[in-house]
Each structure stands twice: as structure tokens, then as C-alpha cells.
């Protein structure tokens, strides 16, 4: 009899988990508290409890070739960076292609997930759900938690003295949907992550004045990188990753700063991070420097005090009048349906082996998918996690004993620098390629570059020097996809098709013209010398 698996949440990781279970002959049942799939990528006019919320203008920060499921590319006519409405449509195409909807129970909230009395032997879980006011219970052989980490807003009001005396409007960025509310207002956005900068830029088109307050600064980068290519297709390659990881961290940090400052000098714009050794997640925004240089957005330090109609910033004597404060202060995460004895969250992280399995459980039959912040796309990361979990559930891969897992988790929490490569400032952050390759190794799906170099050198070179796109993860092993090779070799064609919507005759480069001129002159000189 096929093992029954409960999947909590029908967002990007939940859909991948359901598909992975079906591929390996397991029987998944997915519980989704809302009325449709999509999770974060499904825009709604109002905030829904327990579900991630996004604003109308959200566009993906990773390109379509780098953020798709590994055996299901985005349609080639999609833009390289995908608006949320297109992204949701893609997820629906994925669900329909692999018949995932029949495994999903909508408008069903998971109330609790608890161990069965015989858990030490069976590893089974009791899952209690609520649907249209009716509570029910069922037994599952395993549980895959795919609820994400963007549902519980972090709003530390006690850190802002005087906030309760403020007569204007203030709210967390989770509540933001449209910029109309900022018309002719003086707006302060607190927090310089992706949401904070997006909101500040949008507000600048309508507001009277916009301030963006940051405590530690951040690197800001554009989606458009060298030669107009998507940033992640240039940055995320196996060659570059190997090169970075071979260099001492101070040198890598210096090279990164140099690259970031090649767009604009972050010091001159008041944005440079205070800590330039530990890497904080860069902010991706194409418009912020333009807003700063035209005076539409002013960068400010941390808040010293909030008054009735104004704000006083640190190290600045002048009070700035403010009508609206938006706190883009991030999120915390929790698992209200799980007892702390199963998964305990402390200091913004959970004790999960390889960011997936509760380290102390004797029976590894519960997994958390997507609770990680790789320097890369979340979709292929969550998908590879799910593929590994399914192999563990089937007994095809065995985890080390709990004592070993606990030791590794504690070591990771200390976040000690290795001295080489990028050093991430938070324990949830990780090296995308290294992490993915480690999980692929567990399921025998990591591409063998040395073997490919002998049998298929063109593909080997594309894998090593080209973008580390998700299709690489389907070249071999369980779930091998026959279309992976061709999709890798044509990824740049699809990337350019999205931008080359007008045929332009390419003129010869100045170097080519100069080279031809020099060659012609050399030919004339040779003829002259011959007949001299």
C-alpha cells in the first residue's frame, strides 16, 4: 500500500511536493486554507490570515530561466522577470500539466499535526483539519510542511519611541496593496529590504515627499546585469561559484563591493552596508538610484523618536514632518499546528537538519520545505528538497542518527566563517549551488561534469560556465527528464526572445572595423615591401 503523505500548503513548494510524491508512487493529500493555489504569488485585494500577501506591482527578482520548476520551463514568450499575474498562471499550468489539483483540498485549515501513540514504531502522524466549520482527523505516514516564512509580520513597535503618540497612519508592509494612498502625503518607509525599496519607489510617484530609513544599509543591484542579461544568469554559474569559494572572504567581499559600486557609488547615495564582510541579502531594485538622484526618495538613518506629526532621525537635529509610516521590517515564522517538541523556532531559525528534517526525530517522517533563503531562486530549491524528502520517505536514502544531525544543526547556528567565499550574515542564508548539489548527491541526481566532458563536451561546458539553471537537476537520477539537455542548450535563445521584439541590423563593432583597417594597412605595407 502506498504511503499517505499530508502536504500543508499549495504554494510553490507545496505543488512541487505533491508532484514529487506522485512521481514516486506515494499518495499525497494537500491541505490549502485558501480557495486557490499559488501561495505568495496569488494577489488578493485584502490580506488573508495565515497566507503571504503581496502588492499589485510585484515582479520576480530571479529570472524565468533560473526560477522555474526543473522539468517545466516558463513559456518562452514570458518576460525574463515575471509579473505576479503571469507567475500565478504558470503555477496553474504546472498544476494542470501534472494533475495536481485532484490531490488538493481547498478551504481546509490544518489545526494540528501530532505524533500517533505508536510513533516510535510507525512514524505516523495524526492531522486534524477544519473545512467549512467541520473538524476531521486522519492518519498519515508522513507530513511535508510547505507554509513558507512570509506570513507572520515582524513589527517591533517598542523599538520606535513615541510611535503610539503618532497621529498619522502607520502599518506593516504586509498591508500594502496600491500606492494611491500616498498621494500628496509625506511618507516614511522603515526597512531597506526588497519590499521597503519597492514601496518607497512606488510612493515617490505620488507622494509629496518620501524617506527611506535604514539602520545598516544594503547593496542595491539591478535585475539587468552585464550586456543587458538577467543578473542571476550571469552571477549564478558553477565556474563563478567555484572561483568565489576558492578566494579568501575579504577578497570576495571587496570584489562584490566593486561590482555593486560599478552601477553607482553606494557611499555617495547613503546606501553602503555598515558590515561589508557578512553578506546581507542584496536589494534588487531597478529604480531606486534614479529616485535618489532626482530627489524623489531621501535615504535616512534609523529613527530616534516618533512625534505626533513628525520623526526625528538618529544623528540629525531636524524633525521631518510625516503623514504615513510603513514598517517594512520583515517577518517571523512559526508553525502553530505543530508542538514545540516537534519543531522549535528560536532566534529566527528552527533546528532542522539540512534546513528540512527536525534534527531530533527518531523517525524522519516530517519535513519542512522552503524554510531557507538561498542566494538563488526558491522554486528549484524547494523542489530539490522535496525530491530528497520523498527518497527518504521511501527508504532509498537514510539519514544519519539524530545525535549527528543535532550536532550539525548546532554548528550551523553558530554561523562561523570558513574564511573563504561569501560569508552570510544569517543562518537561514546559504550558498545556492553548494546546497543544491549536496541534496542532489543524496539522490544521485548531481550532474557528473567529468563524465559529460568526455561524452557530451558541449553540454558540460554549458553546465560549468553557463547559468546554473534548474534543468541541470534533471539530467540524471530519479525524475530524470529527457528534455533537460536541449532546454539547457537553448536557455539563452528563450532569454533573448523575450527582449528582441524588434529586428535590428547589427552593425560591426568598432574593434572589428579597426582590426580590418589595420589588416588592410598591413597588407599594403607588405605589398610595398615586396616591390621595394
N, C-alpha and C positions, 0 to 999 in steps of 0.2 A: 504493500500500500504506500502511495506517495506521501511524503511528509507534508503536513499542513503548516503553512507559514503565514503569519499575520504581518502585514506591511502597514505601518502607520504613516499616512500622508501620501497624497498623489501629486506631489510636485516633481521636479526634475529627477531627484534621487529616488522617489517612490516609484515612478514609472519605470526607471531602469531596474529597480529591484524586482518588480513584478515580472518584467521581461526575462531577467536572468533566472528567476525561479522557473518560469515556463520552459526556458531553453534546456534546463537540466532535469526536467520531469518532476519538479516539485509542484505543490498545489497552493498558490498564493491567494490570500484574500486581503484586499487593500481597503482600509477604512479612511475615508476623507470627510472631514467635518463640514466642508462647504458643498456647494451644488455642482462644482465642476473641477476639472483637473487644472494644473498649471502652477499652483502654489504662488510663489513670489511674482511670477510673470503674468498672472491674471489680474488686470486692473479692475478695480471697482470704485464707484463714486464715493463709497463710505468705507471706513475702516471696519474690518471684521475681526472679532475677538479670536485670538489664537492662530491668526493667519498673517503672514507677512503682507505689508502694504507698500504699494509703490505709487509714484506720481505719474501723471499722464504722459510726460515727455521722456520717460526713462528709455535709454538706449543701451544695449550691451556694451560692456567695456572690453570684452575679448571678441575677436573677430569670428566670423561664422565657421571658418575652416578649423579654428582651434577650439571652438566651444560646442561642437555638435556631438551627438552620440557616435560612437566609433564605427558603427555599421549603417549609419543613416545620415548622410550629408544634408545640409540645408539645400533647398532648391537653388540652382545656380543663378537665378535672376534676383535672389535676395541681395540687399546691400551687404557690404562687408561687416558693418556693425548694425545689429538688428534691433529695430524698434520693438517695444514690448508687445504690440499687437501682432507683429509678424512672428515673434518668438512663441507666443501662445498658439498661433496657428500651426507652427512647426511641431509643437508638442502634441497637438491634436492629430496631426498627420502621423506622428510616431505611434501614438496610442492606437490609431485605426489600423496602421500597417501591420502591427503585431498583435492585434486583437486583445488589447489590454483592458478595455472598458468593461468587458464582461466579468473581470475579476475585482472591480471596484464597487464598494458600497458607499454612495454619496449621502450627505447629510447625516453622517454617522460619527459621533464623537467617541473616542476611546477614553473611558473613565478610569480604568485601572488595568495594569498588567502585573500579575503576581505569580510567584512560583507555585506550582502544584505541590501538594503534600509529599508526593514521591519524586520531587525534582532531582534529588541526589542520584536517582536511578534513571528516570525517564528524561530529565531535562525539559519537561513540558511547562507551559505557561497557561494561566487562566486569564482570558481577556474579556473584560466587561465593557460593553459599548452601549451607547444611547442613541436611539433613532426615533424621531418624532414622538418623544416623550416616553418611549418604551425601552426599558433596560433589558439587555440579554447578555448571556455569558457563553463562551465557547472555549474549548481546549485546543491549543496549538503546539506543534512540535518545536517551533522557533518563532522569533519575533525580530523584524527589521524596522528600526525606528528611523523615520525619514522626515522629521518635523523641522529641520533647519535651525538656524540660530538668530533669525531676524524677526522674532515675534514678540519679545518682551522688551519694551523700550527702557533704556537706562537714562533716568532723569534725576541727577543728584542736585536737587534744588538747594540743599543745605550748603553746597559749595559756592552759592551765589548770594552773599549777604544782601539783605534788603529786597529780595525778589518778591516777597509777599506784600510789600508796600507798593509795588509797581502797578500803576493804574491802566497801563496799556494791556495788550493781549500777548500772552506767551503760551507756547505749546511745543511738543516734541515733533521732530521732522516726520515721524510716522503719520501724523495727522495731515500732512501737506499733500494737496492734490493738484491745484492750479495756482498760477501767480496773480490772478485777478485781485485777490485780497490785498495785494501790496500796492495798489495804485495810489500814487501821491502820498505814500507813507514813508516814514523813516524806519528802516528795517535793520535789525541786528541778527546775524546768524552766528551761533556759537558752535564751534567744532568744524575742523577742516578735513573731513573725510570726503568721499565721493558725493554723498547726499548734500552735505553742507555747501560745497562749492557749486553744485548744480543749482541749488535753491538760491544762493547768492547771485549767480549769473542770471537766472530767470527773473529774480526780483528786480535786478538793475534795469530791465527794460521798461518797468512801470513805476518803480518806487521813486520817491524824491531823493532818497539817499540810502546807500547800503553799506553796512560794516560787516566784515567777516573776522571774527575773533578766533585766534588760535593760540594755544598755550605753548606748543613745542614746534610749530611749523611743519612743513611737509614738502617733499619733492612733488612737483606737478609736471605731468607729461601729457603729450597729445596722443590721440589714437593714431595719428598719421606719423609714421616714422621715416626712415631713410628712403629717398626716392618716391615718397608717397605711399609706401607699403604699410599695411597694418603693423602696429608696434610689436604685437606678440608673435607674428610670423618672422620677425627679424630677431627678436630677443630670445625667444624660446626655441633654441636649437641644441642638439646634443653636443655639437662642437663647441659652441659658446659656453654651454654649461660646464663641460669638462675643463675648458680653459679657465673659467672663473674659479672653479673649485680647486684648481691647482695653484692659485695665487694666494698670498697672504691676505687676510681680511682688510688691513689698512689700504693695500694697493687696490683691491676690488672696490672698496668704498670710494677711493679717490677717482677711479675710472668711472664709477657710476655717477659721482657728483659732476665730473667733467662732461659726461654725456647729457645729464639733466640740464646743466647750465649752457649747453650748446644751443638750446632753444631761446632761453633768456636767463639772465643772471638772477638767481633766486634771492641773493642777498639784497640786491638793489630793489627788489619787489617786496621785501619783508617776509619772504616765504621760507627761506632756507631752514631746514630742521636743525634744532639745537644739537641733537645727537646724530652724527653723520656716520657712525660706525655700526650701530644696531639699526637694521633696516626696518623702518615703519612702512607699511603698505603705501606705495605712491598713489597720489591722487591723479585720476585720469579726467582731464577736462580740456577741451579744445579752445575755450573762450575766455578763461579767467585772466590770462595775461593781458588780453585786449581790453577787458573791462577795467583792469587796474590802471593801465597806461592812459586810458581815456577818462579816468576819474569816476567811473560808474560804480566801482567797488573799492573800498578802502580797507586795507588789512590792519587789524588792531591786535594788541596783546591780550592777555587774559583779563577777565573782569575783576575789578577790585570791589566795586559796590554798585548795586542797583538802587536807584531812587525812584520817586513817584513817576516822573516823566523823562528820566534820563539815565545814563550809565556812565560810571567813572571807570576808566581802564587803568591797569597797572602802569606805573611809571609815566603817567600823563596827567597833568593837573586839570585839564579842561574836561568838563562834563559834556557829553554828547546827547542831544535830545533823541529819544527813541520812542516809536509808537508800537512796534511789534518785535518780539524776541522769538526766534526759532532755535530751539535746542537740538542741534544735530549731534547729540552726544553718544550715539551708538546704542547697542543692545546688550542685554544679558540673555542667557538661555537657561532653560530649566525643563525638566521632564515631570510635570505634575502628576502624570498617570503612573510613574514609577516610584517605588520606595527608595529612599536614600541608600538602603543596604544593597541595592542593585546597581544604581549609578548615582554617585555623589558628585555634585558640582561645587567646586571651591576655587576661588580666585580666577574666575573666568575660564576654567578648564575642567574636564572630567577625567577620571582615572581609566582611560581607555587604551588598551594595547593596540599600537599602530593606529590610533585615533578611531578604533572601530569596536573592539570587544572589551567589555568590563574585565579588568585585569584579574580580579579575584574569583570570578565564577568558575567552579569546577567543571560545569557543563557549558561550553561556549555556544549556547543556543539563542543568545540575544545579541544583536549587533546594532550599532548606531552608524548610520550612513550620512555623510555630508557634514560632519562636525569638525571641519578643518578649513584652514584658509591658505591654500597653496598659492604660490606666485604663478598662477595659471588658472585655467577655467575650472569651474566647479562641476560642470556636467560630466566630462570624461573622468574626473577624479572620483565622483560618486559612483559612476558606472563600474570602474575598475574595483572599487571597494565592494560593490555588490557581487561582482563576479567571483571575487575571492571568498566572500562570506558563503555563497552558495556551495563552493567547493568544500569549505569547512563543514557545512551542514550535511553534506553527502558523505563525509568521512574520507574525502580524497586528499585533504590536506589537514595535518594535525598540528595544533598549536603547541608551543612549549608549555611546561607546567605553570600554574598560577604564580609560584614564587619568582620565576624568571620574568614573567610578564609584569608583575608588580615592580620588580627592581628596574626594569627598563622604563616604565612609566615615571617612576620617581626620578630617574636620571634625566629624562626628558623635561620634567617640570623645572629642574634646576637651570635649564637653558644655558649650559656652559658653552662658551665659544670654542670651536675647534681650532681657530686660528687661521683657517683657510676658507675661501669662498665668502658668500654673503652670510652675515650673522643677523638673524631675525630677532626683533625685539619682543615678540610674543610667542608663547609655547604652541599656540594653535597654528602658527605660520610654519610653512615647510617648503623645502626645495621641491618644486613640482616634478621635475623629471626623475630625480633620485627616488622620491616617494612612489611614483607610479611604477618605476622599474622594479622596485623592491616587491610590490604586490604582484606584478606580472611574473616575477621569478617564482613566486609561490605557486602559481597556477600554470607554470611552463608556457607562458604566452609572451615572454620578452623576446623581441626580435634578435637573432644572432647575427651581428654585423660581420663578424669574420667569415662565417659560412656564406652569407649573402654576397660578400665581396668576391668570393670565388665563383658563385653560381649566378649571381644577378648583380654585377657591379653598379649598374645604373641605379637600381633601387637602393643599394647600400649607400651610395653617395648621397642620394636624396634624403635618406633617413638620417644620416650623420650631419650633413651640412645644411639641410633644409629644415623647415619648421617641424617641430615635434608634434605633428597633428595626431588626433586620436585614432586615425586609421591604422597607424603603426601597431596599435594594441590588438589588432585583429588579423595580423599576418600569420599567426600560428597559435597553437594551443586550443583549449576548449572555446567554442564560439568563433572559430576561425571563419573569416568572411572572404569569399572568393573575389569580391570586388575591391579589396583593400589596396592591392598593388596599383591598379590603374587609377584609383582615386588619389593615391599619394602622388603619382606622377603627373596628374592633371590639376592639382590643387591651385597652382599659380594661374592656370587658364581660367578657372572659375573666379579667382580673386580679381583678375583684370577685367573679366567680362562685366562685372558689376560697376566698373568705373569707365570703361571705354565705350560709352554710349554714343560717341560721335567719332567717325573715322577721320583720322588726321594723318596727313602725309608726313612721315618722319624725315626731317632734314638732317643731312650729315653733320656730325659733331664737329666742333672747331678743331679738335685734336686730329680727327680724320682728315680734315681739309689741310691742316698744317703738315701732317705726315705725307699727304700726296704732293704738296708743294715742295717739301724738302726732297722727296724721292725724285721729282721731276728735275729739280735743280742739280741733284747728284748725278742724274742721268746725263744732263747737259755737260756737266763738268767732266764726266768720264769720256763723253764723245770728244770734247775739246782736247783732253789729254791724249787721247788715242791718235788724233790727227795733228797734234802739235809737232 
